[in-house]
């Protein structure tokens, strides 16, 4: 695909302002790596002619992307930031959107068990009761994969909240929706009626987690959370082969 054809994919659709649409489309092409790290956009006059937009529209789109951390604007031109630069600058939201599946797996494997450990140490009696209620909700919906998936999401969301650490909660919440959509939803969709064994193992690990929380045993909660997560990842890898 030559550069003109590549840039032509930015043609406008309806329902958004031109600048919002353009910013979203450029970001999509960055995250899909159609615009690679370091890609240099044409000068403003040339780019506006290609897109048939005003300089104001282009600059508004650039401003949004610059704020989000995806591009760099200099006197020499406008270009796509490399992932390493985005990470070093501490732009977590942009890094999250650019992350590979392997990077996401490594991230959640490092942080989710630690959140469970903190939560087990900090949870109070009311929190234990709520966690037991959420576990029961998972078991009640065991025969309905869609409802079980929703209950499972609430169970793990509550555990993260019990860590009572705003940085941990913020990072994992930002990530977990993507993980749930790409990994957990895929497992339940591909397993369908064969979900039984995977479901039964997951529910047993939920019970073990609750026991660890009752005992305020952070180390045990960490081990179980890690094993629970790895079971998800192993099943996902198996189903994708």
N, C-alpha and C positions, 0 to 999 in steps of 0.2 A: 504494500500500500504506500503510494507516494505521499509527500507532505500535504499537497493540495487536497487529495482525497481524504486524508486523515482529518484535516481541519474542517472539511466539508461536513463531517458528522455532527458539527455543532449547529446545524440548521435549526431554526426555532419551531416550537410547538405552541399550543395555546395554554391558557389558564395561569400563566405566571408572567410577571414582568420580564422583559427581555433580559435585564441584568441578572435577575434571580435564576432564570432558566439557564443563561449562559454560564453562570458560576457553578450551578449544580451539574451541568453537562461536562464542564471542564474537570470538576472534581471527580465525577464518575470515570472519566477517561484517564485520570491520574491513578485512581485506586485500582482500576483494571489493568494498569501499566501500558495502556495504549500510548499515553504520554509518559515516556520513561524519565527516570531521574535525570535532571539537567536539561530536559527538553527546553529549547529556546523558542519562545513565541515570536512571530513576526513583529516588526515595529508597528506602532499603533495605527498609522495611516493605512498600511498594507492590510493589517488584520481587519480593520473596520470595513475595508472594501470587500474582503473575502466573505465576511459575515453579513454585510449590508446593514451595519448598525452605526450609531453615532459614537463618538469618542467618549461621551458621557456614560453611555451604556456599558462600553467595554471597561472603562475605569471603575464604575460601580461594581462590576463583576470581579475585577482584579482586587478591589478593596476587600470584598467579602472573602475571597480566597486567601489573601494576604493575612487577614485577621484570623482565619481558621488555621493558618500555618502551612498551607500547601504550596505556595509560590513565594518567590523572592523578587522584589522589584529594585533594580539598580539603575544607575545612569547608563550602563551598558546594555540594558534590556531586562525583560521579564522571563524568568525560567522556573521550572519545576524543581522544588527542593528535593534533595535526596533523603531517603528514609533515615539515614544515620544523623543528618543534621536536625531533622524534625525531632528525633528522639533526644539528642543532646540538648536541644533547646527546651525540652520538658513539655512538649505539646502532646499530652496523652491522648486526647480525642483524635487528633490527626493520626498518631501512631496506631491507634486502635483500628481505624478504618483502613490503614495500609498494611496491617499485620497479615502474615501468612497463617494458614491453619496450624503449622508447626509452632510458630511463635505464640499463637493463642493457647495451644495445648500446654506449652512450657510455662506460660504465665499462670494459667489457672492451676496447674499442678503445683506450682510454688506457693501460691497465695491462698487458695481455697482451704487446704488443710490447716494452714496457720490461722485462718479466720475461725475455723471450727475449734481449734485449741483455745484461742482467746475467749470465744463464746462460752465454752464449757467452764472456764475459770470465772467468768463474770455473770453468768445467768443467775437470776433470782428464782424464788419459788413460783411466782406468777408466770415467769418465762417458761419454767419446766412444764407447768400445766398447759400453757399455750402450745408448746412443742408437742406434748402428748396428744393434744386435740388435733394438731396438723398431721401427726402420724396416723391417727385414727381416720382422718379424712382420706389419706392416701389408701389405707386398707379398705375403706368403704367403697372406694372407686376402683378397686383392683381389676374389675372385669370390664371397665370402660377405659381403653387406652387414652382417649383424648382428655377425659376428666381426670384420670390418674396423672397425666402429664402436667395438667394445671395445678393439681394438688402438690405434686412433687416440686414444682417451681416455688410455690408458697412455702413449703417446708424448708427448702434451702435458702430462700430469701430471708426467712425469719432467723435462721442460724447466723447468717451474715450480720444481721442487725444486732444480734446479741453480742457481737464482738465489741460493740460500743466504742469503735474507733472510726472517726469520720473519714480518715484517709483510706482505710481498708474497705469500708462500706462503699465509698465513692468509686474506688478503682474496680472492685468486683461487681458492683451494680452496673457500671458502664460496660463491663465486659460480658456479664452473664447473659444478657439478652441475646447477644450475638452467639455465644456458646450454645445456649439453649436452642436457638433457631437452627444453627448449623449442625449440631451434634445430636442433642436429645430428641428434637422433633424428627430428625432423619431416622434415628433408631426406631422410634415408634411407628413411623410411616412405613419403613421397609420390613419391619418384623410383622406388623399387622396381627393376624391370628396366632402367630408363633411367638408372641410376646411373653408367654407364660413363664418360662424358666428365667429369663432376664428380669422380669417383674418380681418374681418370688425372691430372687437373690437380692434385688434392690431393696425390697421391703424388709428383709431380714437385716440388712445393713442399717436401715433406718432405725429398727428396734435397738440394734447395738449402739447406735449413736445416742439415742435417747437414754440408754442405760449409762453411757459414759457421762452424759450431761447430768444425770441424777447424782452421779458420784463426784461431780465436779472434776473429772479426770481429763485434763487437757491433752496429755500425751496419748491417751487411748482414743480420744476424739479425733486427734490429728491422724493417727494410724488408720482408723476406720474411714474417715473422710477421704484419705488418699486412696485406700483400696476401693472405695465406692466410685471415686472419680476414674480410676484406672479401668475398672470394669466397664464403665461407659465408653471410654476411649477404645478399649480392646474390641468391644462389640461393634462400635462404629467402623473401626478398621476392617473387621471381619466382613461386615455387610457391604463395604465399599469395594471389596475385591472382585 
